[in-house]
């Protein structure tokens, strides 16, 4: 079974991380490793009807935010990579500057050094030059910056449609087929 690390930070948009875990759980083919910041637990309460306990229950394994000795902090622990959904500017800064004082940044740094895919669903707007410089630095280190900008070609009817499509496209970057993405110019029968 493949493994994917999922980091959820305190940025607005925790539903992206939650939906990621739900979709991975429904597939049953990817072992999910969750790292959730303390701020994420607060944002879950503010933005959703879920609890942090529910979100933790979706993952195969949950790692403590401060445990930089966790399995996901080692390059010898094989994974497909890491999705940070949502990614705060603080976490982006840590990743861009290799400042691994907590496990989300440490796990992302390990994935980058091992040349594994790291996708950052950055949630901030508008952006100033400092944010853009951090995105540039993270990209130069191998990360993929993927702000959760909704697509409309699939004619979403609900916010849930937009979230699911965006998460499905993020998982595409790891080669994980969810069978929930509506592809451009693909008929309903495909």
N, C-alpha and C positions, 0 to 999 in steps of 0.2 A: 504494500500500500504506500502510495506517495504521501509526503508530509508537506504541509504549508503552515507557516507561522503567520498568525493574524495579530497585528497590534491595533488596539483601539485607544486613541488618545482623547483628551477632553475637548477637542475642537467640536464645533457644531457639526452635526451630521453623523452621530453615532449609529444611526440606522444603517449606514453603509457597512459598518463592521458587523452589526447584528445580522443583516441580510446575508453577508458573506458566510457567516457561521451556519445560518439556517440552510443555505444552498449547499454548502459542503456536507452538512449532516445528511441532507436528503439524497445526495449522490452515493454516499457510503463507500467511496473509493479513495478518499483523501483524508488522511489523519490530520486533524487541525490542532494547532498548538497556540493557545491564546495568551497574550500578555495585555493586560488592561491597566491603564494608569488610574490612580485614585481620582483624578479629574474626570476620567471617562465614566466612572461609577456615578459621579454627581450629574454629569450631562445626560446619562441614560434616564435618570429620574426626571430631569427637567424637560427632556424632549420626547420621551416615549411613555407608553404605559407598561413597559417592561421593568424588571428589576435587574440589578447586577447579578444576582444569584441565577436568574433565568439565563442571562447571557453566558455566564460561566458554564452552565449545564449543557450548552450547545457544543462545547469544545471537547475533543478527546482528552486533552490535557491542558491544564491551566497553570501558568508559571507566575510566580510572584514578581511584581514590577521591580522590586529592589534586589532580586536574586541574580546577580551577575555571574553566579556559578551554575546556573541552570543548564540543562542539556543544550538548549537552543543558543547558548552563548559560546558554543564550541564549533569550530569548523569540521570536526570529525562527526558531528551529528548531521546526517544527510537530510536535506530538505529540497523542495523545488524552489524555495525562496521565501519571501516575506511580502505581505500586503499590509500596509498601514492605512487603516480606513476608519475614521478620518485621520489625517495627519495634521497636527498643529504646527504652527510656525516654530514653536519651541523645539518640537521633535525634529523638524526639518533642520533647524540650526544645529542640533546635536549630531545628526547624521552627516550633514555637510562638513562639519568641523571635527568629526571623529571624537566627539566628547561623550564617551559612553559611561555616564554616571548612573544609568538605570538600564533595565533589561531591554526595553523596546529599542533604544539606540544601539546597545551592544549587539543584539541579535541582527539588526540591520547592518551594522558595521561588519559583522562576521560574514553575513551573506555576500556583501559587496567584495570583501577580500577573497572569498571563495569563488567569486565570479558567478554568483547565483542571482537570480532576478529579484529586485526590490522595487515595488510599486508603491508610490506615495500618493494617496488621494488627498492632496492638499486642500484644506478648507479655509480660505481667507480671501477676502475681497473688500475694497480694492487693494492692490499691491503697491508697495513703494520699492525704491531701488534696492534696499537691503534685502527684501524678500526675493526679488528677482535674482540678486547675486547669490543668495543661498540656493535657489533652485538650480542655477547654473553650476555651482560647485557640486551639488549632489549629483547632477546629471553627468558631470565630468568624471565622477567616481563610479558611475555605472547605474545609478538609480533612474527609474522612470517616473517622471512627474505626471500624474494623471488627475487633474482636478475633476471632481465629479460633475462635469458639465452635462446636462441632460441632452439626449438626442431626441429629435422629433419625427424623423423619417418613419419610425415604426408606429406613429400615431398613438402615443400613450393616452390612455383615458383617465388614469389616476396617478397620484404621486407614487403609489406602490409600483406601477408599471415602469416609471422612470427610474426608481431605485433599483429594481430588479434588472433592468436593461444595463444600467451603469455597472453594477456589480458583476453581471455576466461578462461584460466587456473587459473588466479588470481581470477576471479569472481567465479569460482568453489569453492574456499576456503570459500566463503560466502553462498554457496548453491544456487547461481544464475546461472541458466541454460540459456545460450545464444543461443544454437543450432548452434554455429559456431565453436565449438572445434572438431577437428578430433581426435577421441579416438584411442588409441593403439589397433591394430588388429580388428578394427571395419570396416565392409564393407561399401561401399558407399551407399548401400540400407538401412542400419540401421538408 
